[in-house]
Amino acid sequence: MQAFDRTIPINTSVLEQESNFTFGSAPNSNDTSLETTEQENTLTAEYSRRLRRMKSNRESARRSRIRKRIHLEELRIELDQLQAQKHDLRTQLGSVLSRSSLVRQENKRLQIEALLFKKRLDEAQTLLLINRLQRVNNVPQNFQAFRRGQVSALASLIV
C-alpha cells in the first residue's frame, strides 16, 4: 500500500468526505462521529426550537399581562367615572326630592288657602244675598237666626 500511496497523492480531507458516503462498507470511527454530530445537531435544533418556544411563550405572557393591566386600568377609570356619576345623580335626586317636598307643602298651603277663600267668598255671597233680600223685602235688621242655616239653604236655591 505504501507504493500506491507514493504514486497518487492523497488528500486526506477528500478521503474523509468520501468515506462518509460509501455504501456497503463496515462502519468506521468516522461514521460514529457523523452520527454523533447529527444527534448533536438534532439536539441543538430541538433545543433551539424549545428556546424559541419558551421565548415566544414568555413574550406572549408579557403581552397578556400588559393587556390585562391596561384592561384593569380602563375598568378602574370607568369605575371612577361611574362613582362620580352616581354621586352627581344622588345630589340631583336629593335636590329634586327637596324641591318636590317644598312644592307639595306649597300645594297643601295653597289648597288650604283656596278653601279659606272659597269659604270667605261663600260668606260674602251670602251677605250680599241677605243685603239684597233686606232691600227687597224690608226684612228686620236682626238676622242671627236666619243666618245660621237658612241663608245657605236660601242661597243654594237662588244659585
Sine and cosine of phi, psi and omega as CSV:
sin_phi,cos_phi,sin_psi,cos_psi,sin_omega,cos_omega
0.00,0.00,-0.45,0.89,0.00,-1.00
-0.91,0.41,-0.59,0.81,0.02,-1.00
-0.90,0.43,-0.63,0.78,0.00,-1.00
-0.91,0.40,-0.63,0.78,0.00,-1.00
-0.91,0.41,-0.50,0.86,-0.05,-1.00
-0.97,0.26,-0.51,0.86,-0.10,-1.00
-0.99,0.11,-0.54,0.84,-0.02,-1.00
-0.91,-0.42,0.87,-0.50,0.04,-1.00
-0.93,0.38,0.70,-0.71,-0.07,-1.00
-0.93,-0.37,0.77,-0.64,0.10,-1.00
-0.99,-0.14,0.93,-0.37,-0.12,-0.99
-0.91,0.41,-0.56,0.83,0.00,-1.00
-0.92,0.38,-0.57,0.82,0.05,-1.00
-0.93,0.38,-0.64,0.77,0.01,-1.00
-0.90,0.43,-0.64,0.77,0.02,-1.00
-0.89,0.45,-0.64,0.77,0.02,-1.00
-0.93,0.36,-0.66,0.75,-0.01,-1.00
-0.93,0.37,-0.57,0.82,-0.03,-1.00
-0.93,0.37,-0.43,0.90,0.03,-1.00
-0.95,0.30,-0.40,0.92,-0.07,-1.00
-0.96,-0.30,0.26,0.97,0.02,-1.00
-0.98,0.20,0.55,-0.83,-0.02,-1.00
-0.96,-0.27,0.62,-0.78,0.10,-0.99
0.97,0.26,0.12,0.99,0.00,-1.00
-1.00,-0.06,0.36,-0.93,0.00,-1.00
-0.95,0.32,0.55,-0.83,0.00,-1.00
-0.90,0.43,0.68,-0.74,0.07,-1.00
-0.88,-0.47,-0.11,-0.99,-0.06,-1.00
-0.92,0.40,-0.49,0.87,0.03,-1.00
-0.92,0.40,-0.59,0.81,0.02,-1.00
-0.90,0.44,-0.68,0.73,-0.01,-1.00
-0.93,0.37,-0.57,0.82,0.04,-1.00
-0.93,0.37,-0.55,0.84,0.05,-1.00
-0.92,0.39,-0.70,0.72,0.03,-1.00
-0.88,0.47,-0.67,0.75,0.02,-1.00
-0.89,0.46,-0.67,0.74,0.02,-1.00
-0.90,0.43,-0.68,0.74,0.03,-1.00
-0.90,0.44,-0.66,0.75,0.04,-1.00
-0.90,0.44,-0.68,0.73,0.04,-1.00
-0.89,0.45,-0.67,0.74,0.05,-1.00
-0.89,0.46,-0.66,0.75,0.02,-1.00
-0.90,0.44,-0.73,0.69,0.03,-1.00
-0.89,0.46,-0.65,0.76,0.02,-1.00
-0.90,0.44,-0.66,0.75,0.02,-1.00
-0.91,0.42,-0.69,0.72,0.04,-1.00
-0.89,0.45,-0.68,0.73,0.02,-1.00
-0.89,0.45,-0.65,0.76,0.04,-1.00
-0.89,0.45,-0.70,0.71,0.04,-1.00
-0.88,0.47,-0.68,0.74,0.02,-1.00
-0.88,0.48,-0.70,0.71,0.04,-1.00
-0.89,0.46,-0.67,0.74,0.03,-1.00
-0.89,0.46,-0.68,0.73,0.04,-1.00
-0.89,0.45,-0.69,0.72,0.02,-1.00
-0.88,0.47,-0.69,0.73,0.01,-1.00
-0.90,0.43,-0.68,0.73,0.02,-1.00
-0.89,0.45,-0.68,0.73,0.02,-1.00
-0.90,0.45,-0.66,0.75,0.03,-1.00
-0.88,0.47,-0.70,0.72,0.00,-1.00
-0.90,0.43,-0.67,0.74,0.03,-1.00
-0.89,0.46,-0.69,0.73,0.03,-1.00
-0.90,0.44,-0.64,0.77,0.03,-1.00
-0.89,0.46,-0.72,0.69,0.03,-1.00
-0.89,0.46,-0.64,0.77,0.02,-1.00
-0.89,0.45,-0.67,0.74,0.04,-1.00
-0.90,0.44,-0.63,0.77,0.02,-1.00
-0.90,0.44,-0.71,0.70,0.03,-1.00
-0.87,0.49,-0.67,0.75,0.02,-1.00
-0.89,0.45,-0.69,0.73,0.00,-1.00
-0.89,0.45,-0.69,0.72,0.02,-1.00
-0.89,0.45,-0.70,0.71,0.00,-1.00
-0.89,0.46,-0.68,0.73,0.02,-1.00
-0.88,0.47,-0.66,0.76,0.03,-1.00
-0.91,0.41,-0.65,0.76,0.04,-1.00
-0.89,0.45,-0.65,0.76,0.04,-1.00
-0.91,0.42,-0.61,0.79,0.04,-1.00
-0.91,0.42,-0.67,0.74,0.03,-1.00
-0.88,0.47,-0.71,0.70,0.01,-1.00
-0.89,0.46,-0.64,0.77,0.05,-1.00
-0.87,0.49,-0.72,0.70,0.02,-1.00
-0.87,0.49,-0.68,0.73,0.01,-1.00
-0.90,0.45,-0.69,0.73,-0.01,-1.00
-0.92,0.39,-0.61,0.79,0.05,-1.00
-0.91,0.41,-0.64,0.77,0.05,-1.00
-0.90,0.43,-0.67,0.74,0.02,-1.00
-0.90,0.44,-0.66,0.75,0.04,-1.00
-0.87,0.49,-0.69,0.73,0.02,-1.00
-0.88,0.47,-0.72,0.70,0.02,-1.00
-0.87,0.49,-0.69,0.72,-0.02,-1.00
-0.91,0.41,-0.62,0.78,0.05,-1.00
-0.90,0.43,-0.64,0.76,0.04,-1.00
-0.89,0.46,-0.72,0.70,0.02,-1.00
-0.88,0.47,-0.67,0.74,0.00,-1.00
-0.89,0.46,-0.69,0.73,0.04,-1.00
-0.87,0.50,-0.68,0.74,0.01,-1.00
-0.90,0.43,-0.70,0.72,-0.01,-1.00
-0.91,0.42,-0.68,0.74,0.01,-1.00
-0.91,0.42,-0.63,0.78,0.03,-1.00
-0.90,0.45,-0.73,0.68,0.03,-1.00
-0.90,0.44,-0.62,0.79,0.02,-1.00
-0.89,0.46,-0.68,0.73,0.03,-1.00
-0.88,0.47,-0.69,0.72,0.03,-1.00
-0.89,0.46,-0.66,0.76,0.01,-1.00
-0.91,0.42,-0.65,0.76,0.03,-1.00
-0.89,0.45,-0.70,0.72,0.03,-1.00
-0.88,0.47,-0.70,0.71,0.03,-1.00
-0.89,0.45,-0.63,0.78,0.02,-1.00
-0.90,0.44,-0.70,0.71,0.04,-1.00
-0.88,0.47,-0.69,0.72,0.02,-1.00
-0.87,0.50,-0.70,0.71,0.00,-1.00
-0.92,0.39,-0.58,0.81,0.05,-1.00
-0.90,0.43,-0.68,0.73,0.04,-1.00
-0.90,0.43,-0.69,0.72,0.03,-1.00
-0.89,0.46,-0.63,0.78,0.03,-1.00
-0.90,0.43,-0.65,0.76,0.04,-1.00
-0.90,0.45,-0.66,0.75,0.03,-1.00
-0.90,0.43,-0.67,0.74,0.04,-1.00
-0.91,0.42,-0.62,0.78,0.03,-1.00
-0.90,0.44,-0.66,0.75,0.03,-1.00
-0.90,0.44,-0.70,0.71,0.02,-1.00
-0.90,0.44,-0.63,0.78,0.03,-1.00
-0.90,0.44,-0.70,0.72,0.04,-1.00
-0.87,0.49,-0.67,0.74,0.03,-1.00
-0.90,0.44,-0.65,0.76,0.01,-1.00
-0.91,0.41,-0.67,0.74,0.04,-1.00
-0.89,0.45,-0.62,0.79,0.02,-1.00
-0.90,0.43,-0.70,0.72,0.03,-1.00
-0.89,0.45,-0.67,0.75,0.06,-1.00
-0.87,0.48,-0.66,0.75,0.01,-1.00
-0.90,0.43,-0.67,0.74,0.03,-1.00
-0.89,0.45,-0.69,0.73,0.02,-1.00
-0.87,0.48,-0.66,0.75,0.03,-1.00
-0.90,0.44,-0.69,0.72,0.00,-1.00
-0.89,0.45,-0.61,0.80,0.01,-1.00
-0.90,0.43,-0.67,0.74,0.00,-1.00
-0.92,0.38,-0.63,0.78,-0.06,-1.00
-0.96,0.28,-0.71,0.71,-0.15,-0.99
-0.98,-0.20,-0.07,1.00,-0.11,-0.99
0.80,0.60,0.76,0.65,-0.02,-1.00
-0.97,0.25,0.53,-0.85,0.01,-1.00
-0.87,0.50,0.35,-0.94,-0.11,-0.99
-0.95,0.31,-0.39,0.92,-0.06,-1.00
-1.00,0.05,0.98,-0.21,-0.02,-1.00
-0.92,-0.39,0.42,0.91,-0.06,-1.00
-0.87,0.48,-0.73,0.69,-0.01,-1.00
-0.94,0.35,-0.60,0.80,-0.02,-1.00
-0.92,0.39,-0.65,0.76,-0.07,-1.00
-0.93,0.36,-0.46,0.89,-0.15,-0.99
-0.90,0.43,-0.56,0.83,-0.03,-1.00
-0.49,-0.87,-0.45,0.89,-0.10,-1.00
-0.98,0.19,-0.44,0.90,-0.03,-1.00
-0.91,0.41,-0.70,0.71,-0.03,-1.00
-0.92,0.38,-0.58,0.82,0.04,-1.00
-0.93,0.38,-0.67,0.74,0.04,-1.00
-0.91,0.42,-0.67,0.74,-0.01,-1.00
-0.89,0.45,-0.62,0.78,0.00,-1.00
-0.93,0.36,-0.51,0.86,0.05,-1.00
-0.95,0.31,-0.58,0.81,-0.04,-1.00
-0.96,0.27,-0.63,0.77,-0.07,-1.00
-0.95,0.30,0.00,0.00,0.00,0.00
